[in-house]
Amino acid sequence: MKWFNLSAIFKEIGKIRWPKKDDLLNNSVQVLVFTFAFALFFFACQFLISLFLKTIGVL
């Protein structure tokens, strides 16, 4: 395994593109907004299904 040595590992680590602060903040905000939107969607689905089931007398 000639690729498995410290110099090769450090060479590969040097190729990593770490995100800049602005990119990291932007991506984090996008993830939070997307998660919040999905939470609202599932809450609305649960509410509407529950309302429908109560209307037809199942619950």
KADA-V214899 format. One line per field, one symbol per residue. phi: phi as a letter, one per 20 degrees, with the letter a starting at -180 (. if undefined). psi: psi as a letter, one per 40 degrees, with the letter a starting at -180 (. if undefined). burial: + if it has 9 or more other ideal C-beta (glycine too) atoms within 8 Angstrom, else -. A space follows every 50 residues. Layout:
BEGIN
phi = ???
psi = ???
burial = ???
END
This chain:
BEGIN
phi = .ffebfffffffffefefffgfffffffffffffffffffffffffffff fffffenfd
psi = geegidddddddddehhiiidddddddddddddddddddddddddddddd dddddeed.
burial = -------++--------------+--+----------------------+ --++-----
END
